[in-house]
Amino acid sequence: MLTDQPAVIDTCVLINLLATTRVAEIVQVISPCRLVCPVVKGESLYLRSPDLDGQPEPVDLVPLFEANVFTSCVIESQLDEELYVGYSFELDDGEAMSLAIAQSRNLALCTDDRKARRVIAENAPALSLLSTPQIVNAWADGRDPAEVTVVIRAIHTRARFCPSDTDPLAAWWNAHLQD
């Protein structure tokens, strides 16, 4: 498990994990409690089709909440709200709300958003951060490399995600895309 504390998942990481069709299995490595706020639910509407010319596929998060894969989290305190309003001037709403909740409650945050990571470095440097490559790498431990390649390619194709060259796991990730 990457962290024992609850982890708030923002839109970019959620979409990446949904692209795998194995989200319920993969998220188990994150934390015992994975939180998703309403704005992130509202932003996570579609995945790209695995077919190049296919139509976007709608996302249905209801079964994942019903199965306790994710737990809903909302703005509850004055501090949650103040941080959310402040961050919404710089970030998309999903990242702003996720960051506000994680910061005000001292929770981990799962984000790949470069701008959000910069804002965190400036405003909440002690916040525990997790990324899609970290999550997939932890899940991949001890698995067949071909199985890992399928998951990484699905994220690349259906969510259009590739880690930045500065990500410590970029070489590992990109090696799976070249297999």
C-alpha positions in Angstrom: 0.0 0.0 0.0 1.4 3.4 -1.0 -0.1 5.2 2.0 -2.1 4.2 5.1 -4.0 7.6 5.1 -7.0 8.2 3.0 -6.2 9.5 -0.5 -8.1 12.0 -2.6 -8.1 11.2 -6.3 -8.3 14.0 -8.8 -9.8 13.9 -12.3 -6.6 13.1 -14.3 -5.6 10.1 -12.1 -9.2 8.9 -12.0 -9.5 9.0 -15.8 -6.2 7.2 -16.2 -7.2 4.4 -13.9 -10.6 4.1 -15.4 -8.9 3.6 -18.8 -7.5 0.3 -17.6 -10.8 -1.4 -17.0 -9.1 -2.8 -13.9 -9.6 0.2 -11.7 -11.1 -1.7 -8.7 -8.0 -3.9 -8.6 -5.4 -1.3 -9.2 -6.6 1.3 -6.6 -6.2 -1.3 -3.8 -2.5 -0.4 -3.8 -3.2 3.3 -3.1 -4.8 3.4 0.3 -7.5 1.6 2.3 -9.8 4.6 1.6 -9.9 6.3 -1.8 -11.9 9.5 -1.9 -13.4 11.3 -4.9 -15.2 14.6 -4.7 -18.3 15.6 -6.6 -16.5 17.9 -9.0 -14.2 15.1 -10.1 -17.2 12.8 -10.6 -18.7 15.5 -12.8 -15.6 15.9 -14.9 -15.1 12.2 -15.4 -17.6 11.7 -18.1 -15.9 9.9 -21.0 -13.0 7.7 -22.0 -11.6 7.5 -25.5 -12.5 4.4 -27.4 -9.8 1.7 -27.7 -10.5 2.0 -31.5 -8.9 4.9 -33.2 -12.1 5.9 -35.0 -14.5 4.8 -32.2 -16.8 7.1 -30.2 -16.0 8.2 -26.7 -17.4 5.8 -24.1 -19.4 7.1 -21.2 -18.0 6.5 -17.7 -20.3 5.1 -15.0 -18.9 5.6 -11.5 -22.0 4.4 -9.7 -20.9 0.7 -9.5 -17.5 1.7 -8.2 -19.0 3.8 -5.4 -21.6 1.1 -4.6 -18.7 -1.5 -4.3 -16.8 0.9 -2.0 -13.9 1.1 -4.5 -14.3 4.9 -4.0 -15.9 6.9 -1.3 -17.5 10.3 -1.9 -16.0 13.3 -0.1 -17.5 16.8 0.0 -16.6 20.3 1.2 -17.3 20.1 4.9 -15.5 22.9 6.7 -14.8 26.6 6.4 -11.1 25.7 5.6 -12.1 23.2 2.9 -14.2 26.0 1.3 -11.6 28.7 1.6 -8.9 26.6 0.1 -11.2 25.5 -2.7 -12.1 29.0 -3.6 -8.5 30.1 -3.5 -7.2 27.2 -5.6 -10.0 27.5 -8.1 -8.4 30.8 -9.4 -5.3 28.8 -10.5 -6.6 25.2 -11.2 -9.5 23.4 -12.8 -12.3 22.8 -10.4 -11.6 19.0 -9.9 -7.9 19.7 -9.0 -8.8 22.7 -6.8 -11.4 20.8 -4.8 -9.3 17.6 -4.5 -6.3 19.7 -3.3 -8.4 21.7 -0.9 -9.9 18.6 0.8 -6.5 16.8 0.9 -4.7 19.9 2.3 -7.3 20.9 4.9 -7.6 17.3 6.2 -4.0 16.3 5.8 -4.7 13.5 3.4 -2.7 12.1 0.5 -3.5 13.5 -3.0 -3.3 11.6 -6.3 -2.7 14.0 -9.2 -0.6 14.1 -12.4 -1.6 17.7 -13.1 1.7 19.6 -13.5 0.1 22.9 -12.6 -1.5 21.4 -9.5 1.9 19.9 -8.5 3.5 23.4 -8.8 0.8 25.0 -6.7 1.2 22.3 -4.1 5.0 22.8 -4.0 4.3 26.5 -3.4 1.4 26.2 -0.9 1.4 22.7 0.7 4.9 21.2 0.3 4.4 18.6 3.1 1.3 17.2 1.3 1.8 13.5 0.4 1.5 13.2 -3.4 0.9 10.1 -5.6 0.9 9.8 -9.4 -0.5 7.4 -11.9 3.0 6.0 -12.6 3.6 5.4 -8.9 0.2 3.7 -8.6 0.6 1.5 -11.6 4.2 0.7 -10.6 3.1 -0.4 -7.2 0.3 -2.5 -8.7 2.7 -4.0 -11.3 5.1 -5.4 -8.6 5.4 -9.1 -9.2 3.0 -9.2 -12.2 3.7 -10.5 -15.6 5.3 -7.6 -17.6 2.9 -8.3 -20.5 0.0 -7.7 -18.2 1.5 -4.4 -17.1 2.1 -3.4 -20.7 -1.6 -3.9 -21.5 -2.6 -1.6 -18.6 0.0 1.1 -19.5 -1.0 1.0 -23.2 -4.7 1.3 -22.2 -3.9 4.4 -20.1 -1.8 5.8 -23.0 -4.5 5.2 -25.6 -7.8 5.7 -23.7 -6.7 8.6 -21.4 -3.8 10.0 -23.5 -1.5 10.0 -20.5 2.2 9.8 -20.6 4.4 10.9 -17.7 6.7 13.8 -18.2 10.4 13.1 -18.9 11.2 14.3 -15.4 9.0 11.7 -13.7 11.3 9.2 -11.9 9.2 6.4 -13.5 9.1 7.7 -17.0 11.8 5.3 -18.4 10.0 2.3 -16.8 6.6 3.5 -18.2 8.0 4.2 -21.7 9.7 0.9 -21.9 6.3 -0.8 -21.5 4.9 1.4 -24.4 7.7 0.2 -26.6 7.3 -3.6 -25.9 
